[in-house]
Amino acid sequence: MFEQLDDPNPPIPDSETMRQVQTRARNRRRREFEIAITAIVLVATAATLTSIGLTRNRPAGTRQASSSSLYPGIHQSGRGDYPPMPPPCPPNGAQPTVLSGHFCGPDPQAGNGSGLDGSCSGAEVIPPCGSGAQPGIFYNYTLPINCDHTVFFNGDYWNAQLDAPRAQSPSYVWIVLQADGTMRIVSSTQSVGYSPVPPGAATIPPPSC
């Protein structure tokens, strides 16, 4: 049977033999492909079942990691990962109000001061620049934002409890005298408290920057 190995001209298989060889080769490739597909399906099914089992076995009262636990700077409230929404503003509110730190009401207009664009000059005799402001009453006010963060209100100078980063153009705000003796300016873009300057500490208008 080994004589044909040394034959320089081995016999050529007939066409029927070639067809059988090709058929067997195709069948083998098909079986290999079916085995590979079956293995992929089994792996995916096992992964899905494992995930479902882990979810069902999680102890009651536990939660998956949320954005608030991954990023501690984000507030986590009782019902989700975002701070609670402020209460809605009253419909058709004609008077400015502050609800839970949220401003509601109409936009402020220029103040009634004798200075630039309604700002206080210190010579006024009626509020809000002059004395006589009533606690809880909101007044239109032209707020100067200057170097020393001082404003004139209710016949006196007041210092801001937060420093402005730089001098800016005057802006229109609501100004209100509070029951505790402090003053606050509010608008849709800012809310800053002010404390009265001790007598004699400021006797002239603040310098410009």
C-alpha positions as a LaTeX table, in Angstrom:
\begin{tabular}{lrrr}
\hline
Residue & $x$ (\AA) & $y$ (\AA) & $z$ (\AA) \\
\hline
Met1 & 0.00 & 0.00 & 0.00 \\
Phe2 & 3.04 & 2.31 & 0.40 \\
Glu3 & 4.19 & 1.92 & $-3.16$ \\
Gln4 & 2.03 & 4.90 & $-4.24$ \\
Leu5 & 3.94 & 7.25 & $-1.94$ \\
Asp6 & 6.95 & 7.04 & $-4.22$ \\
Asp7 & 4.89 & 7.33 & $-7.36$ \\
Pro8 & 5.81 & 10.60 & $-9.11$ \\
Asn9 & 2.44 & 10.55 & $-10.86$ \\
Pro10 & $-0.16$ & 9.45 & $-8.28$ \\
Pro11 & $-3.62$ & 8.68 & $-9.59$ \\
Ile12 & $-6.05$ & 11.64 & $-9.71$ \\
Pro13 & $-9.26$ & 10.98 & $-7.72$ \\
Asp14 & $-12.34$ & 10.82 & $-9.85$ \\
Ser15 & $-15.08$ & 13.47 & $-9.61$ \\
Glu16 & $-17.29$ & 11.39 & $-7.30$ \\
Thr17 & $-14.48$ & 11.06 & $-4.77$ \\
Met18 & $-13.83$ & 14.84 & $-4.91$ \\
Arg19 & $-17.52$ & 15.56 & $-4.27$ \\
Gln20 & $-17.51$ & 13.31 & $-1.23$ \\
Val21 & $-14.40$ & 15.03 & 0.18 \\
Gln22 & $-15.90$ & 18.50 & $-0.33$ \\
Thr23 & $-19.20$ & 17.42 & 1.24 \\
Arg24 & $-17.44$ & 16.09 & 4.31 \\
Ala25 & $-15.43$ & 19.33 & 4.61 \\
Arg26 & $-18.59$ & 21.47 & 4.41 \\
Asn27 & $-20.33$ & 19.32 & 7.01 \\
Arg28 & $-17.37$ & 19.64 & 9.37 \\
Arg29 & $-17.31$ & 23.46 & 9.05 \\
Arg30 & $-21.08$ & 23.62 & 9.66 \\
Arg31 & $-20.77$ & 21.54 & 12.82 \\
Glu32 & $-17.90$ & 23.74 & 14.10 \\
Phe33 & $-19.99$ & 26.87 & 13.46 \\
Glu34 & $-23.03$ & 25.42 & 15.26 \\
Ile35 & $-20.87$ & 24.46 & 18.26 \\
Ala36 & $-19.45$ & 28.01 & 18.48 \\
Ile37 & $-22.93$ & 29.60 & 18.33 \\
Thr38 & $-24.22$ & 27.24 & 21.02 \\
Ala39 & $-21.31$ & 28.12 & 23.31 \\
Ile40 & $-21.98$ & 31.86 & 22.91 \\
Val41 & $-25.67$ & 31.42 & 23.72 \\
Leu42 & $-24.87$ & 29.37 & 26.83 \\
Val43 & $-22.40$ & 31.96 & 28.13 \\
Ala44 & $-24.89$ & 34.82 & 27.62 \\
Thr45 & $-27.68$ & 32.88 & 29.32 \\
Ala46 & $-25.48$ & 32.06 & 32.32 \\
Ala47 & $-24.48$ & 35.73 & 32.71 \\
Thr48 & $-28.13$ & 36.86 & 32.61 \\
Leu49 & $-29.20$ & 34.30 & 35.21 \\
Thr50 & $-26.34$ & 35.30 & 37.49 \\
Ser51 & $-27.33$ & 38.98 & 37.28 \\
Ile52 & $-30.96$ & 38.18 & 38.08 \\
Gly53 & $-29.90$ & 36.05 & 41.04 \\
Leu54 & $-27.72$ & 38.83 & 42.49 \\
Thr55 & $-30.56$ & 41.34 & 42.17 \\
Arg56 & $-33.07$ & 39.09 & 43.91 \\
Asn57 & $-30.65$ & 38.23 & 46.69 \\
Arg58 & $-29.87$ & 41.90 & 47.58 \\
Pro59 & $-30.97$ & 42.56 & 51.19 \\
Ala60 & $-34.08$ & 44.65 & 51.65 \\
Gly61 & $-33.45$ & 48.36 & 52.12 \\
Thr62 & $-30.17$ & 48.46 & 50.16 \\
Arg63 & $-29.67$ & 50.40 & 46.94 \\
Gln64 & $-27.24$ & 50.31 & 44.10 \\
Ala65 & $-24.53$ & 52.96 & 44.03 \\
Ser66 & $-26.01$ & 56.21 & 42.85 \\
Ser67 & $-24.47$ & 59.41 & 41.54 \\
Ser68 & $-24.63$ & 60.88 & 45.03 \\
Ser69 & $-22.53$ & 58.07 & 46.53 \\
Leu70 & $-20.02$ & 58.20 & 43.69 \\
Tyr71 & $-19.80$ & 61.98 & 43.84 \\
Pro72 & $-20.22$ & 63.12 & 47.46 \\
Gly73 & $-20.70$ & 66.74 & 46.39 \\
Ile74 & $-24.13$ & 65.91 & 44.99 \\
His75 & $-26.91$ & 66.23 & 47.55 \\
Gln76 & $-28.89$ & 63.06 & 48.22 \\
Ser77 & $-32.47$ & 63.58 & 49.30 \\
Gly78 & $-34.86$ & 61.05 & 50.72 \\
Arg79 & $-36.50$ & 60.15 & 47.41 \\
Gly80 & $-33.67$ & 60.46 & 44.90 \\
Asp81 & $-30.30$ & 61.87 & 44.07 \\
Tyr82 & $-31.32$ & 65.50 & 43.53 \\
Pro83 & $-32.20$ & 68.30 & 45.97 \\
Pro84 & $-35.91$ & 68.90 & 46.45 \\
Met85 & $-37.52$ & 71.40 & 44.13 \\
Pro86 & $-38.42$ & 74.77 & 45.70 \\
Pro87 & $-42.11$ & 75.37 & 46.33 \\
Pro88 & $-43.98$ & 76.91 & 43.40 \\
Cys89 & $-44.41$ & 80.67 & 43.33 \\
Pro90 & $-47.92$ & 81.99 & 44.08 \\
Pro91 & $-49.87$ & 82.69 & 40.88 \\
Asn92 & $-50.06$ & 86.34 & 39.85 \\
Gly93 & $-47.86$ & 87.39 & 42.77 \\
Ala94 & $-47.80$ & 91.19 & 42.79 \\
Gln95 & $-45.45$ & 91.45 & 45.78 \\
Pro96 & $-41.92$ & 90.06 & 45.96 \\
Thr97 & $-41.49$ & 87.17 & 48.35 \\
Val98 & $-38.77$ & 84.69 & 49.29 \\
Leu99 & $-40.00$ & 81.10 & 49.72 \\
Ser100 & $-37.41$ & 78.68 & 51.11 \\
Gly101 & $-34.65$ & 80.83 & 49.64 \\
His102 & $-36.39$ & 81.01 & 46.27 \\
Phe103 & $-37.34$ & 84.46 & 44.92 \\
Cys104 & $-40.88$ & 84.99 & 43.64 \\
Gly105 & $-42.49$ & 88.13 & 42.33 \\
Pro106 & $-42.13$ & 90.87 & 39.75 \\
Asp107 & $-38.79$ & 92.16 & 38.55 \\
Pro108 & $-37.49$ & 95.16 & 40.52 \\
Gln109 & $-37.27$ & 98.64 & 39.00 \\
Ala110 & $-34.88$ & 101.54 & 39.55 \\
Gly111 & $-34.80$ & 103.07 & 43.02 \\
Asn112 & $-36.00$ & 106.57 & 43.88 \\
Gly113 & $-32.62$ & 107.94 & 44.93 \\
Ser114 & $-31.25$ & 111.23 & 43.61 \\
Gly115 & $-28.04$ & 109.59 & 42.39 \\
Leu116 & $-27.13$ & 107.91 & 39.12 \\
Asp117 & $-29.97$ & 105.74 & 37.79 \\
Gly118 & $-31.94$ & 106.09 & 41.01 \\
Ser119 & $-29.11$ & 105.17 & 43.37 \\
Cys120 & $-28.93$ & 106.69 & 46.82 \\
Ser121 & $-26.80$ & 109.78 & 47.32 \\
Gly122 & $-27.38$ & 110.15 & 51.08 \\
Ala123 & $-29.46$ & 113.30 & 50.71 \\
Glu124 & $-32.85$ & 111.57 & 50.43 \\
Val125 & $-35.49$ & 112.00 & 53.13 \\
Ile126 & $-37.89$ & 109.17 & 52.22 \\
Pro127 & $-37.23$ & 105.40 & 52.14 \\
Pro128 & $-35.65$ & 103.32 & 50.97 \\
Cys129 & $-32.67$ & 105.69 & 50.86 \\
Gly130 & $-33.95$ & 107.99 & 53.59 \\
Ser131 & $-35.03$ & 106.84 & 57.03 \\
Gly132 & $-38.46$ & 105.37 & 57.68 \\
Ala133 & $-38.23$ & 101.93 & 55.98 \\
Gln134 & $-40.79$ & 99.48 & 57.38 \\
Pro135 & $-39.70$ & 95.93 & 58.25 \\
Gly136 & $-41.00$ & 93.37 & 55.78 \\
Ile137 & $-41.76$ & 95.95 & 53.08 \\
Phe138 & $-39.90$ & 95.47 & 49.78 \\
Tyr139 & $-38.65$ & 98.62 & 48.07 \\
Asn140 & $-37.30$ & 99.08 & 44.56 \\
Tyr141 & $-33.62$ & 99.87 & 44.86 \\
Thr142 & $-30.66$ & 100.65 & 42.61 \\
Leu143 & $-27.79$ & 98.65 & 44.08 \\
Pro144 & $-24.26$ & 100.03 & 43.57 \\
Ile145 & $-21.63$ & 97.29 & 43.64 \\
Asn146 & $-18.43$ & 99.03 & 44.73 \\
Cys147 & $-15.08$ & 98.30 & 46.29 \\
Asp148 & $-16.02$ & 98.37 & 49.97 \\
His149 & $-19.40$ & 96.62 & 49.50 \\
Thr150 & $-21.23$ & 99.43 & 51.33 \\
Val151 & $-24.69$ & 100.74 & 50.46 \\
Phe152 & $-26.86$ & 103.54 & 51.81 \\
Phe153 & $-30.32$ & 102.50 & 53.01 \\
Asn154 & $-32.84$ & 103.78 & 55.55 \\
Gly155 & $-30.65$ & 106.78 & 56.36 \\
Asp156 & $-27.58$ & 104.67 & 57.21 \\
Tyr157 & $-24.68$ & 102.77 & 55.69 \\
Trp158 & $-24.76$ & 98.99 & 55.50 \\
Asn159 & $-22.02$ & 96.43 & 54.82 \\
Ala160 & $-22.61$ & 93.36 & 52.67 \\
Gln161 & $-22.24$ & 90.01 & 54.43 \\
Leu162 & $-20.76$ & 88.61 & 51.20 \\
Asp163 & $-18.01$ & 90.38 & 49.28 \\
Ala164 & $-18.53$ & 91.11 & 45.59 \\
Pro165 & $-15.66$ & 89.80 & 43.45 \\
Arg166 & $-15.22$ & 93.22 & 41.78 \\
Ala167 & $-16.91$ & 96.55 & 41.17 \\
Gln168 & $-19.82$ & 96.25 & 38.78 \\
Ser169 & $-22.48$ & 98.40 & 37.21 \\
Pro170 & $-25.49$ & 99.16 & 39.43 \\
Ser171 & $-28.33$ & 96.63 & 39.30 \\
Tyr172 & $-32.02$ & 96.80 & 40.16 \\
Val173 & $-33.03$ & 94.80 & 43.24 \\
Trp174 & $-35.67$ & 94.61 & 45.94 \\
Ile175 & $-34.47$ & 95.76 & 49.34 \\
Val176 & $-36.16$ & 94.86 & 52.63 \\
Leu177 & $-35.51$ & 95.62 & 56.29 \\
Gln178 & $-35.76$ & 92.40 & 58.31 \\
Ala179 & $-37.14$ & 91.88 & 61.79 \\
Asp180 & $-33.70$ & 91.04 & 63.23 \\
Gly181 & $-32.33$ & 94.45 & 62.24 \\
Thr182 & $-30.43$ & 93.26 & 59.17 \\
Met183 & $-31.28$ & 94.15 & 55.58 \\
Arg184 & $-31.46$ & 91.94 & 52.50 \\
Ile185 & $-31.43$ & 92.61 & 48.78 \\
Val186 & $-33.11$ & 90.06 & 46.54 \\
Ser187 & $-33.79$ & 89.56 & 42.85 \\
Ser188 & $-34.06$ & 86.65 & 40.46 \\
Thr189 & $-30.24$ & 86.47 & 40.30 \\
Gln190 & $-29.01$ & 87.31 & 43.80 \\
Ser191 & $-29.82$ & 87.37 & 47.50 \\
Val192 & $-27.37$ & 89.04 & 49.87 \\
Gly193 & $-27.71$ & 90.12 & 53.48 \\
Tyr194 & $-26.36$ & 93.39 & 54.88 \\
Ser195 & $-25.55$ & 94.49 & 58.41 \\
Pro196 & $-25.65$ & 98.11 & 59.66 \\
Val197 & $-22.34$ & 99.92 & 59.89 \\
Pro198 & $-21.61$ & 101.08 & 63.47 \\
Pro199 & $-22.24$ & 104.80 & 63.99 \\
Gly200 & $-19.30$ & 106.93 & 62.88 \\
Ala201 & $-17.63$ & 104.13 & 60.93 \\
Ala202 & $-18.86$ & 105.46 & 57.58 \\
Thr203 & $-19.83$ & 109.10 & 57.15 \\
Ile204 & $-19.19$ & 109.71 & 53.47 \\
Pro205 & $-20.36$ & 107.87 & 50.35 \\
Pro206 & $-18.11$ & 104.89 & 49.51 \\
Pro207 & $-15.31$ & 105.59 & 47.03 \\
Ser208 & $-15.57$ & 104.36 & 43.46 \\
Cys209 & $-13.09$ & 101.73 & 42.28 \\
\hline
\end{tabular}
